[in-house]
Amino acid sequence: MAQVPQTFFDALAVRTWCGLALESLGRAREEIDAINVYPVADGDTGTNLYLTVESAVAAVEAVFTAYDVGKPTLADAVRAMAHGALIGARGNSGTILAQLLRGMAQVLADGGTAHTDGAGLRLALRTAADSARQAVAHPVEGTVLTVASAAADAAGAATGDDCGAIARAAFEGARAALAATPGQLAALERAGVVDAGGRGLVAVLGALVETFTGEAAPVVPGASARVRPAPGDGPVGAEDCADGPGEGGPAFEVIYLLEAEDAAVARLRDRLDGLGDSLVVVGGDGLWNVHVHVDDAGAAVEAGVEAGRPYRIRITHFGAGDAHSTGERTPRERVQRAVVAVVPGEGLAGLYGEAGATTVLARPGEPPASGELVEAVRRAHAREVVLLPNDADLRHTAAAAAEQARAEGIRVALIPTRSAVQGIAALAVHEPERRFDEDVVSMTSAAGATRHAEVAVAEHRSWTSAGICQAGDVLGLIDGDVAVIGADVTAVAETVLDRMLAAGGELVTLVLGDEAPGTIAEQLEDRVREAYLAVDTVVYRGGRQGALLLIGVE
């Protein structure tokens, strides 16, 4: 698509750049996904960068749409770009790209001018590279950070104040630095590839050149971005940026947005740095994007809860033997089977993640869209996926996601779980070594044999199957229908539990929300122990899950 060159960096240039960057990453996405080795070979760097820029594009377009007459200011556009990238950042590479864009925005939005020239762009690129490096706990050379610094150095050495000349100098500097990355990082040299995140940044800077000159930047030398063939080489994917992993490194990637104050985030950095590696915390002004690789996913989420309000939590299990390996090895293939589950609270996200599931967090009033479920299926990086929606209202959304994933060649089985406690039961009998159909049948049977209930507070007056409730009443729902209306949370929970166990059961699962009374678990456990001798009870903390209490009876 032909572009009208932009002489200055203004709001229209921001819009054009974002659109061209998305197109460029779209063309290069598979290539970038296919090169990698550092620090985790999970084959999604190109996809993560694409999704991050896609979010930035959506935010910029929303700002332009809001103006019926005229156009937004440069400050409006770059702030929207940075915010969109921050909230949509995926993986190490996407998180660092979001910080690069934020660093640029800090310069370009300063002063309230309608546009800036090459001098402003030069300063923006320098600030971007420096802020991205500061966001990484343990920077490593030969990664996207090196490429960003080289781009800023080249822009700083360029003469004149023409945006096109500055952008081209940055692009050429980044391209040269990318070609040198295998000599800086042994993992890249062994695999015979350049850094994947750096390759993505070169594509983004190429789009910047096209924005100001109208000419497409040259393709990176060696279309496959490989510097030499590697023995046994095959499709792999790279994330980049942080500390070098050791043998048998962390098994989970944990990402979340966090609303928190600066002081709390400083403490969070220290806490997460002690839990794992590949730590990147980007953002500011009360909103942060947190990325870390850990063995204890629950602890990483809990640290976020202590610091502020985490949301959009994503936990990915790398799979046995495919994370953090620095030794000579054949690049990993897709795992055979994975479980993708929607969960209502941070606590359950940690629980499911530790059980090996890839999770999508559904906050109250914020159900995930089918696109988020498709992305989770892709992140699971498996040939076969069992999808657990854990909500009756998500049945059609999950079905649409399953169809999309099947169209991409992934075998998907949708188990119509209506509650997270049914998902827990299904996950408990999941055995990846079994034939796919047998595993799905076993998981479906376990979920179907689990009755589910919840205790919640009515938000308004309404008719229910148990009569009229008033706002503030405590409701006990069994299998989705209101069965009990009362005033005391524990009393309603006991009544619900008695009704469920009247039909028999061997195991009671209790998932406590943050607002549940502190003594309710102990009281319910005592009641089960005294009245139902052969029934066991297990208790989990669900976090901010909407309902005060979830109950499962198997």
N, C-alpha and C positions, 0 to 999 in steps of 0.2 A: 504494500500500500504506500503510495507516494505521500511524503510528508512535506509541509511547508516549513522551511528552516526557521528556527527561532533565534533572533539576534541577541535577545537578552533572556535572562532566566526570570520568567514571570509565571503567573498562575497557569497560563495556557501551556507553557513549556513543561511545567510539572505534570500536567495532565497527559501531554504527548509522550513524555519520557516514561511515565508509568505504563501507558498502553503499549509502547514499543518494547519495554522491558518484559512485559508479560508475553508478548508475541515471541520474543527471542528465547525466553526460557521455555516456552511451549515447544518450540522447535528443538531445543537442546535437552529437554527434560530426560528423555530415555538415555541419551548419551551420558548425561551427568549421573543419572542413576546407576549406569553400568560401569562407572570408574570409581574406585575407592579402595580404601583399606584402613582409613584412620578416622577416629579411633574405633568405630564400630561398623562392620560391613553389613549394613542393613538395607542397602539398595534403594534409598529414598531421598537422597540429597536434592536431586533435581526436582522431584515432586514437592519436597518441603519448600524449596525456594519459590517454585511456581505458586504454591498456595499462599505463601507469605505476600508475594507481590499482588496476587489476585485480591487479597484483602485490602491492600493499599489502594489498588485501582477502584474498588467498590467505594471506599471512603472518599476518595477524591471526586468520583462521579457524583456522590451524594451531595457534596458541597456545591458543585456546579449546578446540579438540579435545583438546589434551594434558591438559586438566584433567577428570578423571573426576568429581570432586566440587568444588563451588565454582566460582570463576572467577578468571582471572588478575588481577594487580594492574594499576593504571593504568600503572605503569612498564613492565610486561611488554607491555601492549597497544600503547603508543605507540612503544616500541622496535621491536616487530615491524612496526608500520605504516611507520616510517621506513626500516627495513632492507629491507622488501619493495619500497618505492618506489625505494630506491637501486639495488638489483640489477635492477629491472625498468624503470628509467627509459629513455625513448625520446626522442630529439631534444632540441633546446634547451629546449622548453617542459616536457617531462617531467623533464629533468634539474633544471631550476630548481624545479619542483614538489616533487621529491624533497628538495631542500635546504630548501625551506620547511617540509616535514613534519619533517625532521631538526631544524631550529631549534626547532620547537614541542616535539618530543620531549625536547630537552635541558632545557627548562624543566619540562615536565609530569612527567618521570621523576625529577626532583630531589626529594630528601627522603623518598621512599618512602611517601607518603601514599596512601590508598585513592582519594581524589578531590580535585579542586581546584574553586575557585569562579571567579567572574568575574574576580577580580584575577589569578589564575593564568593564565586564558585571555588576558587583556589582555597580560600579560608574554610569553606564548608567541607571540602574533601579532607583537609588536614584535621579539622575537629572531628569528623566522622571516624577517621582511622584511629585517632587517639582515644576517643570515647569507647569504641568497640574493644580496643585492647584492654582498657581499664575494666570493662564489664566481665572479662574472662578471669577466672580465679588463677589459672596457671597457664599463661600464653605459651604457645609452642610455635617455632618458626617452621616455614614450609606449609602453612595453612592459609586460610582466607585472610587472617590477620596480616600476614606477610604481604599478600597481594594488595590489600587495602593500603598498607603503609607505603608500598612502592608507588601506587597510584597517586597518593598525596605528595610524595617526594617529587615525582615527575611533574605534577601540576605546579608545585612550588618553584621548580626550576625553569618552567616555561616563561617566555617573555610575552608582554602585551596583555591586554585586558579583554581580548575577544573570547567569548564563552566557547566557541567552537574549537579554538586552538587549545584552550585549557583542557577541555573534555578529551580531545584527541591525545594530548600529552599524557593525561591520566590513564587512558585506555592502553596506550603503547607501553607505559611503565608497568601497568598491571599484567599485560600480556607477556612481557619479558620475565617478570617475577614468577608468573605461573609456570613458564617453561623451566624455571630453575628449581621448582619445589621438590622434584625427586632427589636432587642433590642435597636437600636440607632435611629430609625426613626419610629414614631408612625404610619405613613401611611402604612408602610410595615407590622408592627405587626398586624394592624387591618385586613389587607387582607390575612395574613398568607403566605407571600412570602418573598423571599430574593430579594435584589436589582438586577434589570435586567441588568443594565450596568456592575455592578460588576461580575455578572454571565458570561457575555460575556468576560470580561478581564481574568477571570479564564480559560476560554476556550483558549484564546490566549496564556496565560502562559503555559497551558498544552501542547500546540503545541511546545513551546520553549523547554520544557523538552524532548519531543520526538525527536526534532532536534538534541540534544546533546547526548541522551542515546539510541535512537532507540526504546524506549519503550513508549507505549501510556500511558499518565497520567490517573489516576483513575477518573471515572465519579464523578461529584459533588454529595455528599450524597443526596439521595432523587431525583430520576431522573427528577421529575417534578419541582425541585427547590422550592417546597413549604415546609414551616415549619409546617403548620397545615392547615386544611381546613377552608375556610372562609364562613360564612353564605351567601347564595345566590351567591357563587363564580361562576364566569364564565370567559371566555376568556377576558383578558385585556392586555395592553402593557405598558411598562414604559420607560420613559426617566429619566435621572438622572443627578445630579451634582450641581444644583445651589440653589438659595434662595427658601425657602419654600413659595409656593403660598398661597394666601388668597382666600376667597370665591369670586366668580365672577371675577376671574383673567383674564389676557389678552386672547384675542380670536384668535390671529394670531401667527404663527411661521414664522419668517423671517430669511432666510439664504442667504448669498452671499459671493463670493470671492471678495477681495478688494486689489487693488494695491494702496498703500499709504505709506507715511513716518511715522516713529515711533511717531513723535510729533503729527501728525494729528490723529493717532490711539488712542493716549492717550486722546485727546479731544473727540474722537468718543465714547470711553468707558464711559466717564462721561455723554455724551449726551444720549446714549442708556440706561444707568443705570437709568436715570430719566424718560425714556419712558416706561419701562417694567421690566421684570425679566428674570430669567434663562439665563442671559447674559454670553456668552463665546466667547472670542476673542483669536484665536490661530494663530501662524505663526511667521513671521519675515522676515527680508531681503527684505522688500518691498511687500510681498504677505501675505495676511491674510485671515482667514476664520471666518466670523462673524455670530453668532447665537444669537437670542433674541426672547422672547415672548412679544408681544405688542398688544395694542388695535388699534393703529394708524400705520398700515403697511406702508403707504405712508411716514410718518415722519421718520420711521426707514430707509427706502431706501434713502430718501433725505439726512439724516445724513451721509450716506455712500458716496453720491455724493459730499457733501461738503468736506469730508475727502480725497477722491481720486477717483479711477475709480472702481465702483462696477460692477460685472458681474456674470453670472450664478445665477441670483436671483431666489429664490424659496420662494413663500409665500403660506402657508397652513392655511386654516381656520379650527379651531378645531371644530366648530359647537356649537350650543347653548347648554350650560349646560354640555359640556364634557371636559372643560379645567379647570385646577387649582381648584380642589375641595378637601378640606381637611376633610370634614365631612363624617360621615358614609353614604355610598351609595352603590348601586349595580354597579359593574364595567360596564362601558358603552359598549353597542353593537355598531355595525357599524351604521352610519347614513343611512337613507333611500336613499337619493339622493344627488349628488354633481355635480358641474360643473368643468371641467378641461379645461383650455384655454392656447393656445400659444399666447404670446404677444411680440411685437417688441421693447418695451422700458421700462425703470424702472418706469416711471410715470404711464404707463398703468398697469404695474404689481401691483402697489399700488392701483390703481383704481379698477381693477378686484378683487384683494384680499379683499378690503373693501366691495365689493359686495358679498363676500362669495365664490369666485372661488379659486381653486388651480391653480397656474400659472406656466408656463414654459417659461423662457425668451429666445427669439430667437434674437441674435445679428446679425447685418449685416454680411453676409458671414459665419455665424455659426448656421445653422438650426439645431434644435434638432433631434436626432436619435429616432427611434421608442422605443428603450429601455428607453430613458428619459421620453417619454410619458407614457409608461407602469408604470414606477416608480411613476409618478405623479398621475396616476389613483389609484395606491396602497395607496399613501399618503392621498388621499382624503377619504379613509376608509369608502366607501359607498357601498351599495348593487347595486345602480343604478348610472350610470355616464353619463352625457352629455358632449361630447368631441367637443371642438371648435378649429380647427386647425388655423383659421384666415389667411390662406395663401393657394392659389391654388396649389403651388408647394409642399405643405405638405400633399396633399390628400392621396397619397399612403402610406406615412409614418404613418399618423394617422390611416388609415385603418388597417395596420399591427398591430399597437398598440392595436386597438380595438379588433382585433381577439385574440391576446394574452390574453388580460384582460378577454374576454368572456371565454376563455379556463380555466381561474382561477375561474370561477363562478360568475363574475361580469357582470351585465346587462349593456351594453354600447350602446348608440346611438350616431352616428357620424353626426353632422350637418356640411355640406360642406361650412363653412364660408370662404370667400376669402380675407377678410380684418378684421382688428381689430375693425373697426367701425361697421361691420356687427355683430361681436361678442358682442359689447356693446348693440346693438339693441336687440339681442337675450337674453342677460342677464337681460335686463330691464323688460322683460315679463315673466321671469322664476319664477315659483311658485311651490316649492317642495311639497306642499300639494295636488296638482292635481295628477290625474292618470299619470303614466309615459308617455304613448303614447300621451295623450292630451298636456302635457307640451312640449314634443318634437315637436309636430305639431305646437304649438303656437310659440315656439322659432325659428323653421325653417321658418315659415311664416314671422316673424319679420325680420329675417336676409335677406330673399329673397326680401323683400320689400324695402331694403336699398341699394341704389346705392352707389358705393364706388369709390373714386378717390384718387390720391396722386400727390404731386408736389415734384420732385426730380431733381438732377443735373446729366446730362449725364457724364459718366466716359470716354467714347471714342466715336469716330465717328462711326455712324451706320445708317442703313436704318430703318425707322419706318413707321407705318401706316399713319403718318402725314408728311412724307418726310424725308430728310436726316438731321440728327442732328450732331453737332460737340461736341467734348469734352468741357464741361463747359456750354453747353446750358441748359436752364431750361425746363424741360419736365412736361407736365400735362397729367396724365394718367387717363382715365375714364373707369371703369370696366376692368382694366388690359391692355387696349390698349392706345398707345400714341395718344392724340387728339390735343395737343397744344405744339408748340415749340417756345420759346421766350428767352429774355435776362433778364427780370425782374421778380423776384419771385412773387411779389404781383400782377403784371399785369397778369401773367399766371394763378395764383390762381383765380383771378376775372373772367377771361374768362372761366375757368373750372367750376366755381360755376354757372355762368350764363347759361352755356349749360346744366348743370344738373337740374337747377331749371326751365328751359324752359318746361320740362315735368311735372312740378308740384312738390309739396313737402310741408311738414308741419314743419319739424325740420331739421336743419343743425347741424352736429357735426363736430367740428374742433379739431384735435389733433396736437399740435405743437411740432416739434422736436427742439432739442437744438440749431440747426444752423439756424432756421427760423428767419427772420427779426423781431425785437422787436415790430414793429407797425402793423404787418400783421393781427393779430387777431382783433384789433380795426377797421382797415380799412375794413376787410371783414364783420364784424358785422354791421358797418355803411351801407355798400352796401346792405346787406340783409334787414336791417331795412327800408331803403329808397325805394328800388325797389320791395320788396316782403313783403307787409304789414302783411300778415297772417302767416309768417314763423318765427319761433323762432330759436335762435342760442345758442349752448352750447359749451364751450371751455375747453379742457383739455391739460395738459402738458405731453407730451409723453417721454421726456428725449432723450437719445441716441437711436433713433428708426430707423435710416437709412434715411428715407424720411424726407424732410423738413416739410411736411404738409400732414396729412391724412384728407380726407373729406368724410362725410357720409350725404346722403340726404334721409330722410324717408317721 
